[in-house]
Amino acid sequence: MPTLTIDGKQVTVKDGTSVINAAEEAGIYIPRYCYHPGLTIAGSCRMCLVEIEGMPKLEISCHTMAREGMVVRTDTEQVKQARRAMLEFLLSNHPLDCPVCDQSGECDLQNFYMEYGLYDSRFLENKRKGKKATPIGPHVMLDQERCILCTRCVRFTKEISKTDELGVFNRGSESVIDLAPGKTLDNPYSGNVIDICPVGALTERDFRFQCRVWYLTEHVSVCPGCSRGCNISIHFNRKKAHKAGGRRVMRIKPSYNEEINKWWICDRGRFGYRLIDENRIEQPLVKNESQQVETGLGAGPGPGIQPDQK
Amino acid sequence: MANPGVFELPVTTTMRELIYDHAGGIKDGKALKGVIPGGVSSAVLTADEIDTPLTFDALASLGSMAGSGAVIVLDEDVCMVKALHNIQNFFAHESCGQCTPCREGTSWVYRILSRIIAGEGDESDLKTLRDFTVNMNGTSICALCEGSVMSLKSFITKYEDEFVYFIREKRSLTEDRKQGLASK
């Protein structure tokens, strides 16, 4: 149980806790792209660099384990400069098409730029080209230009779904995320890559262009799909349902529960939400000989079910 | 070089002795402009710095390193902007693309230099490159990115006039001097 100091706050954490999680326990959020608690550590985005006393250079907090007496600083000029620099590098080839991007509003590039970036662009070169709006499976749309190569999706298909559909191809600045030859992203958990993608590279085909995320209200619930009872978060839009053909429930996201579903849910639960809005009984129905007929409240049993006559 | 080759010498040998005594000096009696002591990841030394012995400490005190020991001698006819362009092409090509500063940084540097050489340099380019020597240094996973920074930093600091000239005049200072278009 090491005790360490992060930005002057003392925090005691379990053995084997990384600095990024220790900081979170101390109430300090360190920005990250490639790190995800449910996946192995890649250490490639370099966004979570922090200053650790006694270290000659900045260290990535996701891959540095907390040690007794460690003194970590996340708010120094050097750390801020590194975050700004990483954002500048990540955004240099990013298309900046936020107005037409579905991720807009829940995008970590946007969020971190507003918090740690705020510089003027000085990228005078032509941006890298890649596949745009390419369906890679029944539920997921890929945009390679928006991708920042955090490889969360690659690690998900390798470690969680164990289906290996996605991979990094080519080298250096030509690197792209794509499907392995002959594969499609159609495993029963494919929707999770949409959640873990920190940018708009992987978006939901079903939810695409249906609703801006800032119109959504969240409500934590339990998936009715099966007896497992995965924790979900229902994202709904009461006010603008007419914009999406009367749909109120716009999508379902997993909600973290260590005991049941961790960060994930299956595609059946995620995309099986339409029954809430479709064919929903909103009026009392009375069954006559051949069909069900709508009736008003208080109308009483209709002619179809007269118990006395039986 | 008049007599290029592989030399096994005591580290106390100076760079001047290596170039002029062992390797026979520069071909056609040309003047020396700079020398890269240990592969392109090491910082370039100017002609004034070649009296340094080839010890680790002496080279480190000049901000360079012995590196791989592959000495590259640049004579007076070498345009340092084009030389750096060639070196940075190597780094951009070799970058594996795993971490952000190297993947985006090395190719960005290479593209800026390509633009300068194409005569489309911008006044802001040198400042951008100088900032990269900080932003790309010590932030990457491996040392390839830092190697590119070492050469980038030394070239744009020690031969700044050539970069400024190329950006402003859209031509190489070295080539202009050779043709008598620019003063020495």
Interface residues (C-beta under 8 A of the other chain):
Chain A: A42 G43 S44 C45 R46 M47 L49 P56 K57 L58 Q81 A82 A85 M86 E88 F89 L90 S92 N93 R122 F123 L124 E125 I148 L149 V168 N170 R171 G172 S173 E174 S175
Chain B: A92 H93 E94 S95 C96 G97 Q98 C99 T100 P101 R103 E104 G105 T106 S107 W108 R111 I112 R115 D122 S124 D125 T128 D131 V134 N135 M136 G138 T139 S140 I141
